[in-house]
Amino acid sequence: MHNLSEYDFSKVPDASNMCFGIVVSEWNSQITGALLEGAVKTLEKHGALPENIHVKTVPGSFELIYGAHQMTRNDGYDAIIILGSVIRGETPHFDYICQGVTYGIARLNAESEVPVIYGLLTTDTLEQAQERSGGSLGNKGDECAIDAIKMAKF
């Protein structure tokens, strides 16, 4: 397992002339808030201006698809990042949400002119989500920001 926050800074393009949309789920806000913080800090570290980082919230992870779709329709975004966290429970709800979001974001990427970066944590436990949102395994938000910059430059 690699640390999600470790990367070669020199291989990331300058983001000073880029505009980013971020859609973040309110569900599991302790986790998604940390993902958002990581993404924003990393975008800014690579030159993105705060006024060019637009954040919208949605109630849950399934709604990330709608939020991202609305942002793809708004001219001006170079890339969009979705951030959410689904933690396995005792029912199949986890599987339906994870599959639905994955399919929806894949479809948006196939049909849109704007890359949509997949930042949905799908973990078995809260501890695993914490490890991937600023804990021992880094922050998936950092990784998504780097992916967004690189795909915007693609």
MIVO-13908 format. One record per residue (C-alpha): residue in three letters; x negated, y, z. Coordinates in steps of 0.25 Angstrom, whole numbers, plus 5000, padded with zeros to 4 digits. Example, Ala and Ser with C-alpha at 12.3 -4.5 7.8 and 13.67 -1.06 7.14 Angstrom:
ALA495149825031;SER494549965029;
REM end
This chain:
MET500050005000;HIS499550144996;ASN499750275003;LEU500850344996;SER500150484999;GLU498750444993;TYR498450484979;ASP497350554971;PHE497650704971;SER496850734959;LYS497750644950;VAL499050724953;PRO499350834944;ASP499650974949;ALA501051004952;SER501051154953;ASN501951174941;MET502851054944;CYS504251054950;PHE504750934958;GLY506150894963;ILE506250804975;VAL507450724979;VAL507450674993;SER508450585001;GLU508950635015;TRP509050485019;ASN507850445027;SER507450585028;GLN506350555038;ILE505650485026;THR506150565014;GLY505750695021;ALA504350645023;LEU504350595008;LEU504850735004;GLU503750805012;GLY502650715006;ALA503150744992;VAL503250894993;LYS501950905000;THR501250824989;LEU501950904978;GLU501451034984;LYS500050974986;HIS499950954971;GLY500451094968;ALA501951084967;LEU502551214972;PRO503551204984;GLU504651274975;ASN504451174964;ILE504751054974;HIS506351044975;VAL506850954985;LYS508350894985;THR508850804995;VAL509950694993;PRO510650605004;GLY510050475001;SER509050394992;PHE510150354982;GLU510450504979;LEU508950524975;ILE509350484961;TYR510450594960;GLY509550694966;ALA508350664956;HIS509350654944;GLN509850794947;MET508350844948;THR507950784935;ARG509050864929;ASN508450994934;ASP507451054925;GLY506151084931;TYR505750964939;ASP504450894935;ALA504750774944;ILE505750734955;ILE505450654967;ILE506450564974;LEU506250534989;GLY507050444997;SER506950325007;VAL507750205008;ILE507450105020;ARG507949965019;GLY509149935028;GLU510049815030;THR510849825018;PRO510649825003;HIS510849975003;PHE509249995002;ASP509149914989;TYR510349984982;ILE509750124985;CYS508350084982;GLN508750024969;GLY509750134965;VAL508750244968;THR507550174960;TYR508450154948;GLY509050294948;ILE507650354949;ALA507150264938;ARG508250304929;LEU508050454932;ASN506550434928;ALA506950364915;GLU507950464911;SER507450594916;GLU506350694911;VAL505850714926;PRO505150604934;VAL505850564946;ILE504850504957;TYR505350394966;GLY505150414980;LEU506150324987;LEU505550244998;THR506150104999;THR505650045012;ASP506149935022;THR505950015034;LEU505850165039;GLU504350135043;GLN504050105029;ALA504750235024;GLN503950315034;GLU502650245030;ARG502950295016;SER503450435019;GLY502150485026;GLY501750375034;SER500650265032;LEU500950245018;GLY500950395014;ASN502150465008;LYS502950424996;GLY503350574994;ASP501850604991;GLU501750494981;CYS503050544974;ALA502550684973;ILE501350634966;ASP502150554957;ALA503050674954;ILE501850754950;LYS501250654941;MET502550624934;ALA502850764932;LYS501550774925;PHE501850654917;
REM end
